[in-house]
Amino acid sequence: MQRQFYTKMVRAIAGHKTFSKWLVRFCNFAPWITMVIFGITLAVLLITWNLKWIFFAIVPALSFLLVTLLRNALNRPRPFERFSYEPLLKHGSGKSFPSRHTACAVAIAMACWYLHPAFGIPMMVLAAGVGVSRVLTGLHHIVDVLAGGAISVALGLLGYLIFAPMFGL
């Protein structure tokens, strides 16, 4: 069932040259966009001496660390390895679960939400796009993306709703 789902999906998308080209571009550049936005926002917080920079930086860093440790410990094969198909994007093997690209994008979106919900909403949409693009290009299982996002949401809620208020931030 899974083999058929992933192989048919990637084959169908590859058959639409324009869509697959834009999907690959989005998959490549969207994570960089989130990182640039994160970097600029962090710089503004530091320049303006806003102490929220502490939680803005620490929570995504913890998410990155936790997801990296899980990926290395589990070393789950990627769908293109398990089901023997060519993904739309070239990628190394293993370390599929959880998706670090998705986890980082969601962690950054949660950090932006912490500063202001109007800032977090479009960032969460972008993060969802990162996750979807990782599946559609054949690089991740759906559960990889959901787990990466869930870890970042959980850490974000813990950090921004419980710990940050304890420090008056």
Chimera marker file (.cmm) of the C-alpha trace (Angstrom):
<marker_set name="trace">
<marker id="1" x="0.000" y="0.000" z="0.000" r="1" g="1" b="0" radius="0.5"/>
<marker id="2" x="2.666" y="2.534" z="1.010" r="1" g="1" b="0" radius="0.5"/>
<marker id="3" x="4.948" y="1.461" z="-1.831" r="1" g="1" b="0" radius="0.5"/>
<marker id="4" x="2.171" y="2.034" z="-4.335" r="1" g="1" b="0" radius="0.5"/>
<marker id="5" x="1.218" y="5.392" z="-2.808" r="1" g="1" b="0" radius="0.5"/>
<marker id="6" x="4.742" y="6.862" z="-2.868" r="1" g="1" b="0" radius="0.5"/>
<marker id="7" x="5.844" y="5.457" z="-6.224" r="1" g="1" b="0" radius="0.5"/>
<marker id="8" x="2.638" y="6.527" z="-8.003" r="1" g="1" b="0" radius="0.5"/>
<marker id="9" x="2.681" y="9.960" z="-6.366" r="1" g="1" b="0" radius="0.5"/>
<marker id="10" x="6.289" y="10.734" z="-7.300" r="1" g="1" b="0" radius="0.5"/>
<marker id="11" x="5.843" y="9.314" z="-10.802" r="1" g="1" b="0" radius="0.5"/>
<marker id="12" x="2.689" y="11.410" z="-11.352" r="1" g="1" b="0" radius="0.5"/>
<marker id="13" x="4.366" y="14.601" z="-10.129" r="1" g="1" b="0" radius="0.5"/>
<marker id="14" x="7.474" y="13.905" z="-12.220" r="1" g="1" b="0" radius="0.5"/>
<marker id="15" x="5.174" y="13.641" z="-15.254" r="1" g="1" b="0" radius="0.5"/>
<marker id="16" x="4.095" y="17.258" z="-14.796" r="1" g="1" b="0" radius="0.5"/>
<marker id="17" x="7.374" y="18.964" z="-15.698" r="1" g="1" b="0" radius="0.5"/>
<marker id="18" x="6.412" y="22.532" z="-14.789" r="1" g="1" b="0" radius="0.5"/>
<marker id="19" x="4.840" y="21.565" z="-11.468" r="1" g="1" b="0" radius="0.5"/>
<marker id="20" x="7.699" y="19.258" z="-10.512" r="1" g="1" b="0" radius="0.5"/>
<marker id="21" x="10.254" y="21.950" z="-11.378" r="1" g="1" b="0" radius="0.5"/>
<marker id="22" x="8.494" y="24.499" z="-9.136" r="1" g="1" b="0" radius="0.5"/>
<marker id="23" x="7.994" y="21.936" z="-6.387" r="1" g="1" b="0" radius="0.5"/>
<marker id="24" x="11.706" y="21.124" z="-6.341" r="1" g="1" b="0" radius="0.5"/>
<marker id="25" x="12.566" y="24.834" z="-6.274" r="1" g="1" b="0" radius="0.5"/>
<marker id="26" x="10.167" y="25.409" z="-3.385" r="1" g="1" b="0" radius="0.5"/>
<marker id="27" x="11.533" y="22.368" z="-1.522" r="1" g="1" b="0" radius="0.5"/>
<marker id="28" x="15.063" y="23.724" z="-1.939" r="1" g="1" b="0" radius="0.5"/>
<marker id="29" x="14.434" y="27.387" z="-1.125" r="1" g="1" b="0" radius="0.5"/>
<marker id="30" x="11.588" y="27.476" z="1.434" r="1" g="1" b="0" radius="0.5"/>
<marker id="31" x="13.804" y="26.234" z="4.296" r="1" g="1" b="0" radius="0.5"/>
<marker id="32" x="16.334" y="28.949" z="3.435" r="1" g="1" b="0" radius="0.5"/>
<marker id="33" x="13.579" y="31.573" z="3.468" r="1" g="1" b="0" radius="0.5"/>
<marker id="34" x="12.568" y="30.498" z="6.987" r="1" g="1" b="0" radius="0.5"/>
<marker id="35" x="16.204" y="30.628" z="8.123" r="1" g="1" b="0" radius="0.5"/>
<marker id="36" x="16.723" y="34.111" z="6.689" r="1" g="1" b="0" radius="0.5"/>
<marker id="37" x="13.549" y="35.374" z="8.351" r="1" g="1" b="0" radius="0.5"/>
<marker id="38" x="14.661" y="33.771" z="11.616" r="1" g="1" b="0" radius="0.5"/>
<marker id="39" x="18.117" y="35.358" z="11.363" r="1" g="1" b="0" radius="0.5"/>
<marker id="40" x="16.810" y="38.818" z="10.547" r="1" g="1" b="0" radius="0.5"/>
<marker id="41" x="14.233" y="38.656" z="13.341" r="1" g="1" b="0" radius="0.5"/>
<marker id="42" x="16.812" y="37.458" z="15.844" r="1" g="1" b="0" radius="0.5"/>
<marker id="43" x="19.148" y="40.292" z="14.796" r="1" g="1" b="0" radius="0.5"/>
<marker id="44" x="16.361" y="42.852" z="15.280" r="1" g="1" b="0" radius="0.5"/>
<marker id="45" x="15.584" y="41.436" z="18.740" r="1" g="1" b="0" radius="0.5"/>
<marker id="46" x="19.250" y="41.656" z="19.707" r="1" g="1" b="0" radius="0.5"/>
<marker id="47" x="19.745" y="45.167" z="18.303" r="1" g="1" b="0" radius="0.5"/>
<marker id="48" x="16.652" y="46.446" z="20.116" r="1" g="1" b="0" radius="0.5"/>
<marker id="49" x="17.693" y="44.722" z="23.353" r="1" g="1" b="0" radius="0.5"/>
<marker id="50" x="14.453" y="42.745" z="23.434" r="1" g="1" b="0" radius="0.5"/>
<marker id="51" x="14.991" y="39.921" z="25.926" r="1" g="1" b="0" radius="0.5"/>
<marker id="52" x="12.515" y="37.742" z="24.051" r="1" g="1" b="0" radius="0.5"/>
<marker id="53" x="15.500" y="36.849" z="21.869" r="1" g="1" b="0" radius="0.5"/>
<marker id="54" x="16.468" y="34.283" z="24.502" r="1" g="1" b="0" radius="0.5"/>
<marker id="55" x="13.397" y="32.090" z="24.061" r="1" g="1" b="0" radius="0.5"/>
<marker id="56" x="13.143" y="33.008" z="20.374" r="1" g="1" b="0" radius="0.5"/>
<marker id="57" x="16.562" y="31.379" z="19.872" r="1" g="1" b="0" radius="0.5"/>
<marker id="58" x="16.592" y="28.612" z="22.495" r="1" g="1" b="0" radius="0.5"/>
<marker id="59" x="13.343" y="26.841" z="21.658" r="1" g="1" b="0" radius="0.5"/>
<marker id="60" x="14.167" y="26.299" z="17.947" r="1" g="1" b="0" radius="0.5"/>
<marker id="61" x="17.702" y="25.262" z="18.918" r="1" g="1" b="0" radius="0.5"/>
<marker id="62" x="16.300" y="22.641" z="21.302" r="1" g="1" b="0" radius="0.5"/>
<marker id="63" x="13.947" y="21.409" z="18.603" r="1" g="1" b="0" radius="0.5"/>
<marker id="64" x="16.835" y="21.115" z="16.143" r="1" g="1" b="0" radius="0.5"/>
<marker id="65" x="18.932" y="19.244" z="18.706" r="1" g="1" b="0" radius="0.5"/>
<marker id="66" x="16.183" y="16.820" z="19.746" r="1" g="1" b="0" radius="0.5"/>
<marker id="67" x="15.197" y="16.014" z="16.160" r="1" g="1" b="0" radius="0.5"/>
<marker id="68" x="18.839" y="15.538" z="15.148" r="1" g="1" b="0" radius="0.5"/>
<marker id="69" x="19.435" y="13.130" z="18.041" r="1" g="1" b="0" radius="0.5"/>
<marker id="70" x="16.294" y="11.157" z="17.179" r="1" g="1" b="0" radius="0.5"/>
<marker id="71" x="17.212" y="10.956" z="13.488" r="1" g="1" b="0" radius="0.5"/>
<marker id="72" x="20.698" y="9.724" z="14.269" r="1" g="1" b="0" radius="0.5"/>
<marker id="73" x="19.473" y="7.164" z="16.809" r="1" g="1" b="0" radius="0.5"/>
<marker id="74" x="16.682" y="5.763" z="14.631" r="1" g="1" b="0" radius="0.5"/>
<marker id="75" x="18.297" y="6.129" z="11.188" r="1" g="1" b="0" radius="0.5"/>
<marker id="76" x="15.038" y="5.251" z="9.438" r="1" g="1" b="0" radius="0.5"/>
<marker id="77" x="15.296" y="4.701" z="5.679" r="1" g="1" b="0" radius="0.5"/>
<marker id="78" x="13.702" y="7.239" z="3.388" r="1" g="1" b="0" radius="0.5"/>
<marker id="79" x="10.725" y="6.205" z="1.254" r="1" g="1" b="0" radius="0.5"/>
<marker id="80" x="12.785" y="6.161" z="-1.940" r="1" g="1" b="0" radius="0.5"/>
<marker id="81" x="15.166" y="3.700" z="-0.253" r="1" g="1" b="0" radius="0.5"/>
<marker id="82" x="12.401" y="1.444" z="1.054" r="1" g="1" b="0" radius="0.5"/>
<marker id="83" x="10.364" y="1.438" z="-2.133" r="1" g="1" b="0" radius="0.5"/>
<marker id="84" x="13.129" y="1.726" z="-4.759" r="1" g="1" b="0" radius="0.5"/>
<marker id="85" x="12.144" y="4.776" z="-6.762" r="1" g="1" b="0" radius="0.5"/>
<marker id="86" x="13.948" y="7.926" z="-7.830" r="1" g="1" b="0" radius="0.5"/>
<marker id="87" x="12.936" y="10.967" z="-5.741" r="1" g="1" b="0" radius="0.5"/>
<marker id="88" x="12.444" y="14.317" z="-7.453" r="1" g="1" b="0" radius="0.5"/>
<marker id="89" x="15.385" y="15.694" z="-5.460" r="1" g="1" b="0" radius="0.5"/>
<marker id="90" x="18.703" y="13.956" z="-4.946" r="1" g="1" b="0" radius="0.5"/>
<marker id="91" x="19.297" y="13.181" z="-1.289" r="1" g="1" b="0" radius="0.5"/>
<marker id="92" x="21.457" y="11.034" z="0.950" r="1" g="1" b="0" radius="0.5"/>
<marker id="93" x="20.105" y="7.898" z="2.530" r="1" g="1" b="0" radius="0.5"/>
<marker id="94" x="18.728" y="7.264" z="6.010" r="1" g="1" b="0" radius="0.5"/>
<marker id="95" x="17.813" y="9.602" z="8.848" r="1" g="1" b="0" radius="0.5"/>
<marker id="96" x="14.290" y="10.140" z="7.565" r="1" g="1" b="0" radius="0.5"/>
<marker id="97" x="12.420" y="10.200" z="10.893" r="1" g="1" b="0" radius="0.5"/>
<marker id="98" x="11.603" y="12.837" z="12.012" r="1" g="1" b="0" radius="0.5"/>
<marker id="99" x="11.916" y="15.433" z="9.245" r="1" g="1" b="0" radius="0.5"/>
<marker id="100" x="14.435" y="18.026" z="10.371" r="1" g="1" b="0" radius="0.5"/>
<marker id="101" x="13.496" y="20.496" z="7.628" r="1" g="1" b="0" radius="0.5"/>
<marker id="102" x="9.884" y="20.414" z="8.791" r="1" g="1" b="0" radius="0.5"/>
<marker id="103" x="10.830" y="20.528" z="12.474" r="1" g="1" b="0" radius="0.5"/>
<marker id="104" x="13.024" y="23.588" z="11.952" r="1" g="1" b="0" radius="0.5"/>
<marker id="105" x="10.444" y="25.397" z="9.826" r="1" g="1" b="0" radius="0.5"/>
<marker id="106" x="7.723" y="24.739" z="12.418" r="1" g="1" b="0" radius="0.5"/>
<marker id="107" x="10.047" y="25.714" z="15.283" r="1" g="1" b="0" radius="0.5"/>
<marker id="108" x="10.783" y="29.011" z="13.542" r="1" g="1" b="0" radius="0.5"/>
<marker id="109" x="7.067" y="29.544" z="12.901" r="1" g="1" b="0" radius="0.5"/>
<marker id="110" x="6.344" y="28.914" z="16.592" r="1" g="1" b="0" radius="0.5"/>
<marker id="111" x="9.081" y="31.398" z="17.525" r="1" g="1" b="0" radius="0.5"/>
<marker id="112" x="7.533" y="33.994" z="15.217" r="1" g="1" b="0" radius="0.5"/>
<marker id="113" x="4.105" y="33.241" z="16.700" r="1" g="1" b="0" radius="0.5"/>
<marker id="114" x="5.625" y="33.857" z="20.147" r="1" g="1" b="0" radius="0.5"/>
<marker id="115" x="6.530" y="37.377" z="19.053" r="1" g="1" b="0" radius="0.5"/>
<marker id="116" x="3.173" y="38.046" z="17.410" r="1" g="1" b="0" radius="0.5"/>
<marker id="117" x="0.453" y="35.711" z="16.064" r="1" g="1" b="0" radius="0.5"/>
<marker id="118" x="0.138" y="37.786" z="12.883" r="1" g="1" b="0" radius="0.5"/>
<marker id="119" x="3.810" y="37.027" z="12.233" r="1" g="1" b="0" radius="0.5"/>
<marker id="120" x="3.436" y="33.347" z="13.120" r="1" g="1" b="0" radius="0.5"/>
<marker id="121" x="0.473" y="32.534" z="10.891" r="1" g="1" b="0" radius="0.5"/>
<marker id="122" x="2.175" y="33.070" z="7.510" r="1" g="1" b="0" radius="0.5"/>
<marker id="123" x="5.302" y="31.394" z="8.861" r="1" g="1" b="0" radius="0.5"/>
<marker id="124" x="3.234" y="28.345" z="9.864" r="1" g="1" b="0" radius="0.5"/>
<marker id="125" x="1.755" y="28.240" z="6.354" r="1" g="1" b="0" radius="0.5"/>
<marker id="126" x="5.292" y="28.325" z="4.957" r="1" g="1" b="0" radius="0.5"/>
<marker id="127" x="6.328" y="25.567" z="7.406" r="1" g="1" b="0" radius="0.5"/>
<marker id="128" x="3.395" y="23.415" z="6.293" r="1" g="1" b="0" radius="0.5"/>
<marker id="129" x="4.549" y="23.950" z="2.722" r="1" g="1" b="0" radius="0.5"/>
<marker id="130" x="8.030" y="22.777" z="3.664" r="1" g="1" b="0" radius="0.5"/>
<marker id="131" x="6.583" y="19.576" z="5.128" r="1" g="1" b="0" radius="0.5"/>
<marker id="132" x="4.283" y="18.893" z="2.194" r="1" g="1" b="0" radius="0.5"/>
<marker id="133" x="7.085" y="19.501" z="-0.300" r="1" g="1" b="0" radius="0.5"/>
<marker id="134" x="9.314" y="16.973" z="1.516" r="1" g="1" b="0" radius="0.5"/>
<marker id="135" x="6.640" y="14.307" z="1.036" r="1" g="1" b="0" radius="0.5"/>
<marker id="136" x="5.701" y="15.246" z="-2.539" r="1" g="1" b="0" radius="0.5"/>
<marker id="137" x="9.320" y="15.145" z="-3.697" r="1" g="1" b="0" radius="0.5"/>
<marker id="138" x="9.604" y="11.625" z="-2.247" r="1" g="1" b="0" radius="0.5"/>
<marker id="139" x="12.155" y="12.470" z="0.449" r="1" g="1" b="0" radius="0.5"/>
<marker id="140" x="10.032" y="11.748" z="3.532" r="1" g="1" b="0" radius="0.5"/>
<marker id="141" x="7.214" y="9.567" z="4.739" r="1" g="1" b="0" radius="0.5"/>
<marker id="142" x="4.144" y="11.491" z="5.878" r="1" g="1" b="0" radius="0.5"/>
<marker id="143" x="4.767" y="10.359" z="9.468" r="1" g="1" b="0" radius="0.5"/>
<marker id="144" x="8.304" y="11.839" z="9.322" r="1" g="1" b="0" radius="0.5"/>
<marker id="145" x="6.892" y="15.267" z="8.553" r="1" g="1" b="0" radius="0.5"/>
<marker id="146" x="4.078" y="15.005" z="11.105" r="1" g="1" b="0" radius="0.5"/>
<marker id="147" x="6.516" y="13.921" z="13.826" r="1" g="1" b="0" radius="0.5"/>
<marker id="148" x="8.961" y="16.735" z="13.044" r="1" g="1" b="0" radius="0.5"/>
<marker id="149" x="6.156" y="19.277" z="13.188" r="1" g="1" b="0" radius="0.5"/>
<marker id="150" x="4.649" y="17.795" z="16.350" r="1" g="1" b="0" radius="0.5"/>
<marker id="151" x="7.955" y="17.870" z="18.203" r="1" g="1" b="0" radius="0.5"/>
<marker id="152" x="8.426" y="21.551" z="17.365" r="1" g="1" b="0" radius="0.5"/>
<marker id="153" x="4.855" y="22.464" z="18.262" r="1" g="1" b="0" radius="0.5"/>
<marker id="154" x="5.181" y="20.647" z="21.605" r="1" g="1" b="0" radius="0.5"/>
<marker id="155" x="8.479" y="22.334" z="22.433" r="1" g="1" b="0" radius="0.5"/>
<marker id="156" x="7.101" y="25.679" z="21.277" r="1" g="1" b="0" radius="0.5"/>
<marker id="157" x="4.016" y="25.399" z="23.484" r="1" g="1" b="0" radius="0.5"/>
<marker id="158" x="6.154" y="24.312" z="26.421" r="1" g="1" b="0" radius="0.5"/>
<marker id="159" x="8.714" y="27.059" z="25.912" r="1" g="1" b="0" radius="0.5"/>
<marker id="160" x="6.477" y="29.949" z="24.921" r="1" g="1" b="0" radius="0.5"/>
<marker id="161" x="3.354" y="29.280" z="27.005" r="1" g="1" b="0" radius="0.5"/>
<marker id="162" x="4.929" y="27.848" z="30.163" r="1" g="1" b="0" radius="0.5"/>
<marker id="163" x="8.598" y="28.794" z="30.563" r="1" g="1" b="0" radius="0.5"/>
<marker id="164" x="8.766" y="32.224" z="28.887" r="1" g="1" b="0" radius="0.5"/>
<marker id="165" x="5.948" y="33.621" z="31.100" r="1" g="1" b="0" radius="0.5"/>
<marker id="166" x="7.744" y="32.281" z="34.191" r="1" g="1" b="0" radius="0.5"/>
<marker id="167" x="10.572" y="34.681" z="33.298" r="1" g="1" b="0" radius="0.5"/>
<marker id="168" x="8.229" y="37.519" z="32.404" r="1" g="1" b="0" radius="0.5"/>
<marker id="169" x="8.932" y="37.162" z="28.705" r="1" g="1" b="0" radius="0.5"/>
<link id1="1" id2="2" r="1" g="1" b="0" radius="0.2"/>
<link id1="2" id2="3" r="1" g="1" b="0" radius="0.2"/>
<link id1="3" id2="4" r="1" g="1" b="0" radius="0.2"/>
<link id1="4" id2="5" r="1" g="1" b="0" radius="0.2"/>
<link id1="5" id2="6" r="1" g="1" b="0" radius="0.2"/>
<link id1="6" id2="7" r="1" g="1" b="0" radius="0.2"/>
<link id1="7" id2="8" r="1" g="1" b="0" radius="0.2"/>
<link id1="8" id2="9" r="1" g="1" b="0" radius="0.2"/>
<link id1="9" id2="10" r="1" g="1" b="0" radius="0.2"/>
<link id1="10" id2="11" r="1" g="1" b="0" radius="0.2"/>
<link id1="11" id2="12" r="1" g="1" b="0" radius="0.2"/>
<link id1="12" id2="13" r="1" g="1" b="0" radius="0.2"/>
<link id1="13" id2="14" r="1" g="1" b="0" radius="0.2"/>
<link id1="14" id2="15" r="1" g="1" b="0" radius="0.2"/>
<link id1="15" id2="16" r="1" g="1" b="0" radius="0.2"/>
<link id1="16" id2="17" r="1" g="1" b="0" radius="0.2"/>
<link id1="17" id2="18" r="1" g="1" b="0" radius="0.2"/>
<link id1="18" id2="19" r="1" g="1" b="0" radius="0.2"/>
<link id1="19" id2="20" r="1" g="1" b="0" radius="0.2"/>
<link id1="20" id2="21" r="1" g="1" b="0" radius="0.2"/>
<link id1="21" id2="22" r="1" g="1" b="0" radius="0.2"/>
<link id1="22" id2="23" r="1" g="1" b="0" radius="0.2"/>
<link id1="23" id2="24" r="1" g="1" b="0" radius="0.2"/>
<link id1="24" id2="25" r="1" g="1" b="0" radius="0.2"/>
<link id1="25" id2="26" r="1" g="1" b="0" radius="0.2"/>
<link id1="26" id2="27" r="1" g="1" b="0" radius="0.2"/>
<link id1="27" id2="28" r="1" g="1" b="0" radius="0.2"/>
<link id1="28" id2="29" r="1" g="1" b="0" radius="0.2"/>
<link id1="29" id2="30" r="1" g="1" b="0" radius="0.2"/>
<link id1="30" id2="31" r="1" g="1" b="0" radius="0.2"/>
<link id1="31" id2="32" r="1" g="1" b="0" radius="0.2"/>
<link id1="32" id2="33" r="1" g="1" b="0" radius="0.2"/>
<link id1="33" id2="34" r="1" g="1" b="0" radius="0.2"/>
<link id1="34" id2="35" r="1" g="1" b="0" radius="0.2"/>
<link id1="35" id2="36" r="1" g="1" b="0" radius="0.2"/>
<link id1="36" id2="37" r="1" g="1" b="0" radius="0.2"/>
<link id1="37" id2="38" r="1" g="1" b="0" radius="0.2"/>
<link id1="38" id2="39" r="1" g="1" b="0" radius="0.2"/>
<link id1="39" id2="40" r="1" g="1" b="0" radius="0.2"/>
<link id1="40" id2="41" r="1" g="1" b="0" radius="0.2"/>
<link id1="41" id2="42" r="1" g="1" b="0" radius="0.2"/>
<link id1="42" id2="43" r="1" g="1" b="0" radius="0.2"/>
<link id1="43" id2="44" r="1" g="1" b="0" radius="0.2"/>
<link id1="44" id2="45" r="1" g="1" b="0" radius="0.2"/>
<link id1="45" id2="46" r="1" g="1" b="0" radius="0.2"/>
<link id1="46" id2="47" r="1" g="1" b="0" radius="0.2"/>
<link id1="47" id2="48" r="1" g="1" b="0" radius="0.2"/>
<link id1="48" id2="49" r="1" g="1" b="0" radius="0.2"/>
<link id1="49" id2="50" r="1" g="1" b="0" radius="0.2"/>
<link id1="50" id2="51" r="1" g="1" b="0" radius="0.2"/>
<link id1="51" id2="52" r="1" g="1" b="0" radius="0.2"/>
<link id1="52" id2="53" r="1" g="1" b="0" radius="0.2"/>
<link id1="53" id2="54" r="1" g="1" b="0" radius="0.2"/>
<link id1="54" id2="55" r="1" g="1" b="0" radius="0.2"/>
<link id1="55" id2="56" r="1" g="1" b="0" radius="0.2"/>
<link id1="56" id2="57" r="1" g="1" b="0" radius="0.2"/>
<link id1="57" id2="58" r="1" g="1" b="0" radius="0.2"/>
<link id1="58" id2="59" r="1" g="1" b="0" radius="0.2"/>
<link id1="59" id2="60" r="1" g="1" b="0" radius="0.2"/>
<link id1="60" id2="61" r="1" g="1" b="0" radius="0.2"/>
<link id1="61" id2="62" r="1" g="1" b="0" radius="0.2"/>
<link id1="62" id2="63" r="1" g="1" b="0" radius="0.2"/>
<link id1="63" id2="64" r="1" g="1" b="0" radius="0.2"/>
<link id1="64" id2="65" r="1" g="1" b="0" radius="0.2"/>
<link id1="65" id2="66" r="1" g="1" b="0" radius="0.2"/>
<link id1="66" id2="67" r="1" g="1" b="0" radius="0.2"/>
<link id1="67" id2="68" r="1" g="1" b="0" radius="0.2"/>
<link id1="68" id2="69" r="1" g="1" b="0" radius="0.2"/>
<link id1="69" id2="70" r="1" g="1" b="0" radius="0.2"/>
<link id1="70" id2="71" r="1" g="1" b="0" radius="0.2"/>
<link id1="71" id2="72" r="1" g="1" b="0" radius="0.2"/>
<link id1="72" id2="73" r="1" g="1" b="0" radius="0.2"/>
<link id1="73" id2="74" r="1" g="1" b="0" radius="0.2"/>
<link id1="74" id2="75" r="1" g="1" b="0" radius="0.2"/>
<link id1="75" id2="76" r="1" g="1" b="0" radius="0.2"/>
<link id1="76" id2="77" r="1" g="1" b="0" radius="0.2"/>
<link id1="77" id2="78" r="1" g="1" b="0" radius="0.2"/>
<link id1="78" id2="79" r="1" g="1" b="0" radius="0.2"/>
<link id1="79" id2="80" r="1" g="1" b="0" radius="0.2"/>
<link id1="80" id2="81" r="1" g="1" b="0" radius="0.2"/>
<link id1="81" id2="82" r="1" g="1" b="0" radius="0.2"/>
<link id1="82" id2="83" r="1" g="1" b="0" radius="0.2"/>
<link id1="83" id2="84" r="1" g="1" b="0" radius="0.2"/>
<link id1="84" id2="85" r="1" g="1" b="0" radius="0.2"/>
<link id1="85" id2="86" r="1" g="1" b="0" radius="0.2"/>
<link id1="86" id2="87" r="1" g="1" b="0" radius="0.2"/>
<link id1="87" id2="88" r="1" g="1" b="0" radius="0.2"/>
<link id1="88" id2="89" r="1" g="1" b="0" radius="0.2"/>
<link id1="89" id2="90" r="1" g="1" b="0" radius="0.2"/>
<link id1="90" id2="91" r="1" g="1" b="0" radius="0.2"/>
<link id1="91" id2="92" r="1" g="1" b="0" radius="0.2"/>
<link id1="92" id2="93" r="1" g="1" b="0" radius="0.2"/>
<link id1="93" id2="94" r="1" g="1" b="0" radius="0.2"/>
<link id1="94" id2="95" r="1" g="1" b="0" radius="0.2"/>
<link id1="95" id2="96" r="1" g="1" b="0" radius="0.2"/>
<link id1="96" id2="97" r="1" g="1" b="0" radius="0.2"/>
<link id1="97" id2="98" r="1" g="1" b="0" radius="0.2"/>
<link id1="98" id2="99" r="1" g="1" b="0" radius="0.2"/>
<link id1="99" id2="100" r="1" g="1" b="0" radius="0.2"/>
<link id1="100" id2="101" r="1" g="1" b="0" radius="0.2"/>
<link id1="101" id2="102" r="1" g="1" b="0" radius="0.2"/>
<link id1="102" id2="103" r="1" g="1" b="0" radius="0.2"/>
<link id1="103" id2="104" r="1" g="1" b="0" radius="0.2"/>
<link id1="104" id2="105" r="1" g="1" b="0" radius="0.2"/>
<link id1="105" id2="106" r="1" g="1" b="0" radius="0.2"/>
<link id1="106" id2="107" r="1" g="1" b="0" radius="0.2"/>
<link id1="107" id2="108" r="1" g="1" b="0" radius="0.2"/>
<link id1="108" id2="109" r="1" g="1" b="0" radius="0.2"/>
<link id1="109" id2="110" r="1" g="1" b="0" radius="0.2"/>
<link id1="110" id2="111" r="1" g="1" b="0" radius="0.2"/>
<link id1="111" id2="112" r="1" g="1" b="0" radius="0.2"/>
<link id1="112" id2="113" r="1" g="1" b="0" radius="0.2"/>
<link id1="113" id2="114" r="1" g="1" b="0" radius="0.2"/>
<link id1="114" id2="115" r="1" g="1" b="0" radius="0.2"/>
<link id1="115" id2="116" r="1" g="1" b="0" radius="0.2"/>
<link id1="116" id2="117" r="1" g="1" b="0" radius="0.2"/>
<link id1="117" id2="118" r="1" g="1" b="0" radius="0.2"/>
<link id1="118" id2="119" r="1" g="1" b="0" radius="0.2"/>
<link id1="119" id2="120" r="1" g="1" b="0" radius="0.2"/>
<link id1="120" id2="121" r="1" g="1" b="0" radius="0.2"/>
<link id1="121" id2="122" r="1" g="1" b="0" radius="0.2"/>
<link id1="122" id2="123" r="1" g="1" b="0" radius="0.2"/>
<link id1="123" id2="124" r="1" g="1" b="0" radius="0.2"/>
<link id1="124" id2="125" r="1" g="1" b="0" radius="0.2"/>
<link id1="125" id2="126" r="1" g="1" b="0" radius="0.2"/>
<link id1="126" id2="127" r="1" g="1" b="0" radius="0.2"/>
<link id1="127" id2="128" r="1" g="1" b="0" radius="0.2"/>
<link id1="128" id2="129" r="1" g="1" b="0" radius="0.2"/>
<link id1="129" id2="130" r="1" g="1" b="0" radius="0.2"/>
<link id1="130" id2="131" r="1" g="1" b="0" radius="0.2"/>
<link id1="131" id2="132" r="1" g="1" b="0" radius="0.2"/>
<link id1="132" id2="133" r="1" g="1" b="0" radius="0.2"/>
<link id1="133" id2="134" r="1" g="1" b="0" radius="0.2"/>
<link id1="134" id2="135" r="1" g="1" b="0" radius="0.2"/>
<link id1="135" id2="136" r="1" g="1" b="0" radius="0.2"/>
<link id1="136" id2="137" r="1" g="1" b="0" radius="0.2"/>
<link id1="137" id2="138" r="1" g="1" b="0" radius="0.2"/>
<link id1="138" id2="139" r="1" g="1" b="0" radius="0.2"/>
<link id1="139" id2="140" r="1" g="1" b="0" radius="0.2"/>
<link id1="140" id2="141" r="1" g="1" b="0" radius="0.2"/>
<link id1="141" id2="142" r="1" g="1" b="0" radius="0.2"/>
<link id1="142" id2="143" r="1" g="1" b="0" radius="0.2"/>
<link id1="143" id2="144" r="1" g="1" b="0" radius="0.2"/>
<link id1="144" id2="145" r="1" g="1" b="0" radius="0.2"/>
<link id1="145" id2="146" r="1" g="1" b="0" radius="0.2"/>
<link id1="146" id2="147" r="1" g="1" b="0" radius="0.2"/>
<link id1="147" id2="148" r="1" g="1" b="0" radius="0.2"/>
<link id1="148" id2="149" r="1" g="1" b="0" radius="0.2"/>
<link id1="149" id2="150" r="1" g="1" b="0" radius="0.2"/>
<link id1="150" id2="151" r="1" g="1" b="0" radius="0.2"/>
<link id1="151" id2="152" r="1" g="1" b="0" radius="0.2"/>
<link id1="152" id2="153" r="1" g="1" b="0" radius="0.2"/>
<link id1="153" id2="154" r="1" g="1" b="0" radius="0.2"/>
<link id1="154" id2="155" r="1" g="1" b="0" radius="0.2"/>
<link id1="155" id2="156" r="1" g="1" b="0" radius="0.2"/>
<link id1="156" id2="157" r="1" g="1" b="0" radius="0.2"/>
<link id1="157" id2="158" r="1" g="1" b="0" radius="0.2"/>
<link id1="158" id2="159" r="1" g="1" b="0" radius="0.2"/>
<link id1="159" id2="160" r="1" g="1" b="0" radius="0.2"/>
<link id1="160" id2="161" r="1" g="1" b="0" radius="0.2"/>
<link id1="161" id2="162" r="1" g="1" b="0" radius="0.2"/>
<link id1="162" id2="163" r="1" g="1" b="0" radius="0.2"/>
<link id1="163" id2="164" r="1" g="1" b="0" radius="0.2"/>
<link id1="164" id2="165" r="1" g="1" b="0" radius="0.2"/>
<link id1="165" id2="166" r="1" g="1" b="0" radius="0.2"/>
<link id1="166" id2="167" r="1" g="1" b="0" radius="0.2"/>
<link id1="167" id2="168" r="1" g="1" b="0" radius="0.2"/>
<link id1="168" id2="169" r="1" g="1" b="0" radius="0.2"/>
</marker_set>
